[in-house]
Amino acid sequence: MNIDTVFPKNILVLNPDDEETSFLRGLCGESGSVYSAPNLAKAIALLSIISVNVLIVDESLGSYSKLRGLFKGYTALILTGGLKSELKRIANSWPADRYATIYLTSEAKADTLSFIRTVDTAMKHSQLIYEVQNLRFSIEKNDVELEEAFIQIKDIKNTVEKSIVTEMEKRIAMEAKYNGFRREKLKIETILKKLYAANDVTMLLDVVYDIKDLVQGSGITMYIMDESETTGKYLKPLVWDNHILSLSEFTKHIVLLDFQDFAAFVALNGEDILSADLSQDNRLSTRYLQHLEAPLENILCVPIKHDREVIGVLEIYNKFVNGKSLASGFTAEDQNIAHQICEHISIAINKLNLIQYDALTGLLRPDPFFDKVIQKIQSQNKRLREETSFSLVMGDVDWFKHYNDRNGHEAGNKLLRELAAVLKSSSREGDILCRYGGEEFLFFLSCKDCDHEAMLFTNRIRKNIENYYFDYQEHQPHKNLTMSFGITIFSRSRFDSLEGLSKEDIVSVINEADSAMAEAKGKRRAYIFPENITEETSAKNKICVFKPGAKKEPEFPKAIDVPEKTEVNGGEERRRYKRFDTSTYLIYKNGSQRKVIRASNMSLGGARLISDIEFQQGKAFELSLILGETVLECKGDVVYSTPYQDTKDFVTGVKFRDLSFNDWKILEQYFAALGREKSTSH
């Protein structure tokens, strides 16, 4: 059945303004047959002779109470007008199962192509609902007929030859297969409904598993595009091989766009990959071989696009049919289904604004947080409001690593989602809340007297967390799950230029809150609130404020200026990164034994070693760097090894190699932590 011939595409423009009606009709001309009515009476007369797929209605006539009962269940609604808040209010008056979207008339005039795409999407939705209604009726009818047919066959088997019965059974199997195909369409319609109903990230990610089941894959991964100053644009996985990831997990699965990799190829070129022969494909990178739960046999990889820009990638692994792997892999039909669903995932991603919000908790990500804080400080200055005092509060979950190690990452993810909900419910209107990283959260407060208000606000949040029951909290130290907080208070006078206020300015303030939080967690002395702390609560679960007179900005360890080329034993060593005057211990493998030596003069690219043996130039060996409480394991190449002054020791230059993105972040955080310690010691 060809739906285009059976079901005409009718569009009704219901608008009292003749000029707007004429403009909208002109835009919709290629999307279907367009009709118009200036009022409800004219519309009712038209509805007696036509069925309407898409209703484009002015806000003055668009309320559900006025139009209820006039249009079919498959009619899609586009509300137009001049005020977005009013359009949203009217759209919310319609039942949740109706397709209803809004469009500012001014935006339609400014971007006609976008409005036409909105009309086309509404038309497709209307046709899909119409077809689903027909399918449901047909399936119910066919199920009854099939049941009657099986009863008849049972009787016929007693009187006819077995071959005839077998042939009839084959025909019924074909009929059942056809009905199964139609049921697949119902599954697609269910997925689309979930996507349009998704109002948080968890609901969106739940749909990913439905997609995997629909195309019968064993695993599925979903990435969104992200960007950092260090790496540029990269793909960040929200789901990796069926698992929703935490911050600490996704860093080892991110994809840099210059990698030879399936996902990187799709992100760069915007093209699908449908492949069942991976043995000679150079895009089969090591992360697929080492980190997937099952060996990768075939793959379907599809871009998620907003307009023409790739904003994410969907990967599905290993086609399965009836519980068995299908060597031929995914079909062109699977590819078409995934491609169409990705168009709707794009709409959901933009609706949820995942570019701005953290996927796990739904809170602001750091960069949008910085932007909002800067705007808040600058806008308040322009309006000359009385709220000239500000505060940044950093909170960190106490003993989170203990919680994660004991209960698993899934429990840790659930904890962070619940925690974010408690923090949001404890915040005030106008406060800005951010997930800063891992289990760290940031609040920005503006108040008339932050010295007093910030303390009260933070203590309220501390108590709310302390009194809330989280799963497995009885296994935490002190039989409870708590948070510690650091506060720094500042005013506009801190900054030299409000117009030139930058992310770096805000980070310098955040470092003060971070320092105070470290004190609250027992790493340094500080002013503690409340003042009378009992022994039972003295281990973390505190609030500290940054001490007045501390340095405003942290400093990295003193950088040693090194020329681009340095002569070493007649050879040249190129240095791309600044080296820092700091030292730590390093473990390296010497045959079957491991030896501990000291590493100093470190950088992101390598380190200088002091040892009692001479290393062979060009030799590669495995090493483990002790970076505070973290151990970084990697490989190193010997650049040079020479006698150390008048001693029996040798100084050796080692260049790190095969560092992952996560390894780089660990080194950067280590140097940054050293900088914070140096700044608070002055």
N, C-alpha and C positions, 0 to 999 in steps of 0.2 A: 504493500500500500504506500503510495507516494503522498506524504503528508502535505506537500506544497499544493497539489491539485485538489485534495479533499478539503483542506482547511485554508481558506483564503486569508491573507494577511491584511487585517483591517485595523486602521488606526483612527481614533476619534480624538480631536482636539476640542476640549470643552473649556472655552475661555470667552469672557464678555468683551474683551478688547480686540477689535477687528484687526488692528495693526499687528499685535502679538500673534493672533491666530494666523494671519497671512504669513508671517515670518516662520512660525513653527511648521506650518503645512509645507512650506517650501523646503525645509530641512528634511522632512520625513518622506518626500516624494519617492525616493528609491527604496524605501524600507517596506512599502506596502501601499494599499489603497487608503487614501486619507479622506476623512470626513470631518466636519466641524459643526459645532453647535454653540450658540452664545449663552444658552441657559438650559436648565433641567428639562423644561417642557419640550424644547426642540430635540434634546438628547433622547428623551423617552420615545418620541416619534421615530427617530432613527433606529432605535434598538428594536423596534417592532419588525424591521425588515433586514437588519444585519446583526451579526455577532462581532463583538469587539475584542481583538487580541490585546491591544495596547491603548490605554487611556492616558492622554496627556491633559491634565486638568489644572486650572488655576487654583491658587490657594483659597480664593474666596468661595469656591464650589467644591473643594476636595475633601471635606470632612466625611467620615464614615457614616455618620448619622444621616447625611443628605443622600448618599449614594448607595446605602445598604440595600441589597436585593435587586439592584438594577442590572448588575453585570455578572457574567459567568464566573465560576470559580477559577478559570484559567486566565482571566483578564489581568494583565500586569499594569501597575499604576506608576506614572511618573508625575510627581507634584512639581509645579513651577511657580515661581514668585520672586520677590525681592529680598526676603528676610529669612536667613537660614534657620534661626531658632523657631520661627513660626512654622516653617515647612516641616521641621523635625517633630514639632508638637502634633501637627495634623497627621503625619505619617505614623506616629505612635498610636493614633486613635484607631488605626486599622488592625484587624486581627493579625497575629504573628504568622499565620500560614499563608498570608497574601504577600505577593511580591510587590513591594512599595519602595520606591526610591525618590530622591529629591534632586532638583537641579535649579540653581539660580538662573533667572532669565538673563541676567547680565553676563554670566559665564557662558551660556549657550550662544549669545551673540559674539562673545570674544573668541570662543573655541568651538566652532560648528562641528568639526570632526569628532570631538569628544562627545558632543551631544548625540550625534548620529550613532556612535558606537553604543551609547547608553540605550538608545531606542532599539538597536539591533539585538543587544543583550536581552532586553525586556521581551522582544518578539520571540527569541529562542526559548526563553523561560516559559512563555505562554504556550508555545507549541509543544514543549516537553511535557508540561502538565496535562495538556489536552490528550497527547498520545498515551501518557500513563493512565489516565482515566479510562481510555478505550482498552488498553492492555489489561487493566484489572478486570474489566467486565469480560473480556475474551478469555482470560485465564480461568476465572471462576466457571464460565460456561464450559470450557474445554476440560477442566478437572472433572466436572460432572459427567461429561461425555466419555472421558477416558475410563472412569470407574464403571460406567455401564458397559463399555467395550470389553473390559477385562472380565466382567461377569459373563458376557456373551461368549467370549473365547473359551472360557472354562467349560461351558456347555458344548461348544462346537468340538472341542478336543475329543469328546466321546464318540463323535460321529464322522469325523473327517480325517483324512490322512495327516500324519505328523508334519509332512513338508508344508502343507497348506497352513497349518497352525504356526509353524516357524516363520513363514513369510509374513503372516499377519502380525506376529510379535515384532518383527523387524520394522514394519510400518509404524506400529505404535511407539517403538523406541525412537524412531525419527520424529514423530509428533512430540514426544516428551522432550527431545533435544531442542526442538523448536520452541517449546514453552520455556525451557531453561534459558534460551537466548533472551526471551522477553523478560524473564525474571532478572536477568543481568541488567536490563535497562531500568528496572525498578531499583536495583542496588545503586546505580548511578544517580538516580533521582534522589535517593536517600542521602548519598554523599553530598550532593549539591545543597540539599536542605541543611545538613549539618554545617557546611561551610558558611552559608548565609546566616545561620543562627549563631555562629561562633562569636562570643563576645569576650573571650580571653584566649591566651596562648594555649592553655591546656586543651581546650575544646578543639582548637585548630590541629594540634599535634595528634589528638585521638583519631582524626579523620585519616591521617597518614596510614594507620594500620588497616583501615577499611579499603584504601586504595591497593595496598599490598595483597589483601585477600581477593579483591576484585580481579586483578590480573594474574593471580596465583603465583606470586613470588615467594621465595623463602626469607628474604630480607629486604629492608627498605631504608634509605637514608635521605634526609632532606636538609639542604643547606640554604642559608641566606647570605647575600653579599654584605661584607663589612669592609672597613678600611681603618688603617692605623698609619701613624707617621713612619714607623719602622719598616713595615712590609708593603705599604700601599694597599690596593684592594686585594681581598682574599675571600674565600668561601668558608663560612663558619657553620658547622653542623648543629642543627637543633635536635635532630634524631640521627643516631649512627647505628646502622644494622639493628633496627628494632628497639633501640634503647634511647630514651630521652636523657640528654647529657647534662651534667653539672658543669660549672665554669672550669673546675680543675681537670675535667675529662676532655672537653671539646678542644683544648689547646693542642693535644697530640693528634687530632684528626683534622685540623684545618688544612685548607688547600691553597697554596700560593698559585697565582694565575700563570706564572711562568714555568710551572712544573709540567713534565710529561705525565699526564693524568687524564682519566676519562672526564671527571667533573670539571677540571680546569679547561679542557678542550671545549666542552659544551658552554661554559661560562664565557669564554673568549669569542667563540664563533656563533653562538646562539643556535646551534644545530643539534638535532637529536643524534643519539648513538643507539643503534639496535644491532647487537653483535652476539653471535654464538660461537665464534672461533677466536679465542683470546690468546692462543699460544704464541703467536708471532706479533701481537699488537704491542708496540712500545709504550702505549698509554696505560698498560697494566702495571701501575706503580707498586712499590713494595708495601704500601699501607694496605692495599687490598689483599696481598698475599699474607701479611703478618697479623692483621687485626680483625678480619672478618671471621665470624664464628664457623662458617662452612666455606670450603674452597670455592672460589669464584669460577663458574662454568660458563655463564652467559649473563648479559647485562642489558638493561634498558635505561637510558639516561636522557632526561628531557629538561630543557631550560624552563624556568619560571620567569615570564617577562611582564614588565609594566610598560605599555606602549611597545617600543622597540628595544628597550633596555633590559638586559638580563639582571634580575634582582635575586635569583636563587636557582637551585638545581635540584631535581628529584631523580634519585637512582633506585632501581629495583633489581635485585639479584636472583638468579637461578629460578627459571620457570619450572613449576611443579604441576602435574596433572594426576589426580587420583593418588596422591602421596608419593609419586615417583618423579624423579628429575627428567625433564624433557630436553634431550640433547639438541634439538633444533632451536631451542630458546624461545624467546618471546615472539609473538606474531605482529604483523602490521596492524591488526585490530587492537592488540594491547597498546601499541605505540599511539594509535589514534585516540584511544580512551585516555591514556596518561596525558597526552598533549592537551586535550580538551579540558580535563580536570585541572591541569596546571593554570589555565586561564582563570579559572574560578579561585584557585589558591592565591593567585596574584591579587585578586580583588580583596580576599580576606586578609592577606598580609598588609595591604595598604589601609584597609579598614582598621586593623589593630595597631597600625603604625609600628611594626617591629623594628624599623630602622631607628626609632627613638627609644623603644622600650625593651628591657631585658626579657628574653623569651621565657625564662624559668619563673620569675617572680612577678612580671608585669610592671615593675618599677622602671623609672627612667634609667637609661644608660649614662655613663659618665659624660660624654661629649654634649648631649642635649642638656644634661644637668648644668654643665658650665655655662651654656648659652642662656638658659633661663635665669641663672643666678646673676649673670652680667646684665641681662635685660632688666631684672628686678632692681638692681642697684642703680642703674642709669635712669630708669623710668621714675623711680621714687625721687631722685634728685631733681628731675625736670618738673615734677608736680609739687615740689617743695613740701612734701608731707612731713609730719612730725616724727615719723618712724625713721630716725637717723641712726639707729643702732642695729647691728646685725650679729648673727652668731652662726657658726658652722659646728655641727655636732657629728662626730664619727662614732658609730657603734659597731661592736664586734662580738660574735657569739663566743662565749667562754667554753673552752675545751671542745671546739667543734670537731677537730681531728679525732679526738677520742670517740665522739658520737659516730662519725663517719666510719672509722675503722671497725667499731664494734657492730654497727647495725647495717652497714652497707650504703652504697651511693644512692640507691633508690630511696631509702629512708632519709638520707641527708637532703635529697632534692625535695622530698615532701615537707621536711622540716623548714627549709628555706621558703617554700611557697606559703606555708602556714604563718611563718614568722613575718613575711612581707604583709600578709593580710592584717596581722595584729598591729604592725607599725603604721599601716595606712589608717586603720580605724582609730589609732591613738593620736594621729596628727591633726593639726588644725587647718582650716581653710586658708590658703595662702602660703603654707609651708611647702617646701620643695623637697621631695624624697628621692633618693637614688640608691641603686645597688652599685657600690663602688668597685666590688670585685670579691669573688669567693663568698665569705660570710661577713663582709664589711658593708655597712650602710652609712649614708650621709644624709643629714638634714640641714637645710638652710632656713633660718628664722629671721624675720624682720620684726622688730618690736620697739616699744618706747623705752623700755628699761631692760635690756638683754641681760644685765648682770643678775637680775632677779628672775625674769621670765624664763630665760634659757635653763636655769637650774630647775625651776618647778616643772617645766615641760619635759625635760630629760628624765627627771626623777619619776614622773608619772609613767613614762614609757618603760623605764627600768622596772617599776613595780608591776605594770601590766604583763611584761614578759615573765617576771618571776612568778606571778600568780596564775598564768595560763598553763594548762596541762598539754604537754607535747608527748607524743608516743616515745616510750623508752627513756624518759627523763629520769626515772628512778635509778638508772644505771650510771648516771652522770655523777661526778664529784659533788658532794653535799646533797645528793638525791634530787637535784633540780636542774633545769636548764635556764641559764641566765645570760645576760649581756653586760659588757662593760662599755663605758662611754667616755669620750674626750671632748671637751668644749673649748672653743676659742671665740672670743668676742672682739669685734672690731667696728670701726665706723668708716665713712667715706674718706675721711682725712688720711687714712692709711695709704691711699693710692695717689700717685702723683697726677694722673690724668684719668678722669672718669671716661672721657671719650675714647681713650686708647686702652681701656680695660681689657685684659686678655686672659686666656685660659691659664697662662703661667702665673698671673697675679693671684688667681683663685687657688691654684695648686699650692702656692706658698702659704696661703691661709690654711688650707687643708692639712698641710704638713704639721702645723701647730696643733690642730685637733688630733692628728695621728700620734703626735708625741705625747699629748695629754692622755690619750687612750692607752698608750703603752704603759704609762704610769699607773693607770687604773687597773691594768692587768698584772701589776706587781713588778714591772721591769725597772721603774724609777720611783723616786719620792715625788710627792705632789700634794696639792691641796685636795682633800677628799670630802665629798658630800654624800650623805649627811656626815656631820662632824664626829658623832659618836658611833663608831663602827665596832660591832661586837666581833669576838674572835671567830664566831661561826661564819660570818659574812665577809671576813677580811680577805679571803682569797678570791679576788676578782669580784664581779657583780658590784662595781663601784662607778662613780662619776668623778672625773678629774678635770680641772680647768688648766689651760695653758698659763704658765707663770708669766706675769708682766715682766717686761724687760728682756724676754728671750729674743733671739735673733728672728727676724721676720721670715727669712728664707733659708732653707737648709743648704749646706754646701757639700759637694762631692769631696772625697779625699783629694788632696792636692794633685792636680794632673801634672805629669812630667812631660814637658814639651819635647817631642822627638822629631827630628827632621824626617821628611818623607822617605829618604834612603839613608841607612846607617851601615857603615863599613864594619863587617865582622869577619876577621881572618881572611881578608882579601875578597870575600864575597859580599853580596848586597842583600840586605833583608828589607823588604818593603813593609811598612807599617801603616795600616789603614785606620786604626783605632787609637784613641788616646789611652795611655797606660796610667794606672792609678797606684799611688804609693801605699799599698796595703799588702798584707801577706796572710796566708792560711796554710793548712796542711793538705798534702796531696798523697794519694796512695797509687802506686803503679805496680804492675805485675812484672816480676823479674824471674822468668822461667816458671816454675811451679809455686814460687813464693811471692808474697806481696810485701813491698817496702814502703815506709812512710818517710817523706821528705818535705821540705818547706818550699812553697811557691810564693813568689812575690812579684812586684812590678806587673800587676795583672791588667788585662784588658778584655774586651769582647772577642779579640782575636787570638789571644794566647797568654803565656805567663813565662816568668824566668824562674828556673829551679836551681837550688843549691844542693849538691849531693856529693857523696864520697866516691862516686864512680864517674867515668867519662862516657857519655852517650855517643853512639855512632850517628854521624850526620846523615839525615835522610831516613833514619829508622822510624817506624810507626809503632806505637804501643798503646795499650788500654790504660786509662787513668780514671781516678775518682777524686773530684775536688770536694773538700769539706767547706761548704758555704753556710756558716751558722748552723741551723738545725737541718739543712738540706744537703744531700749528697748528689752532685752532678756527675754522671758517668758519661764519658765520651772517649774519643780517640785523639792522639796527639802526634804530630810529626816533629822530629828534631831538626831545627833550623841550624843551630851551631852548638858546640860544646867546647869550652876552653877552661884552662886553669883559673882558679879564683884567687887573685892577688898572690900573696906569699904563703898560702895555705895548701893543704893536700886536697882540698875540695875542688869541685868543678862547677862552673856556672853554665847552665844550658838554656837555650831559648826554644820553647815549644809552641807550635802553632796548633790551635784546636781545629778539629775537622769533624765533618758529619754531624754538626749541631742541628737539632730540630728547632722549630719555632719556639717550642716550649722551653728548650734549653736556653735560647737567647733571652726569653723573658725571665728565667731564673737568674741569669747573670745580671741583667738590667736591674732586677729588684734587689739583688745583693748589693750592687754599687749604690743604689738609691738609699737602702737601709743604712749603709755606712755613712752616707751623707747626712741622714737625719740624726744619727747618733753624734756625729761631729758637731752639728748645729746646736744640739741641746746641751752639749758639754761646755760650750762657750759661755 
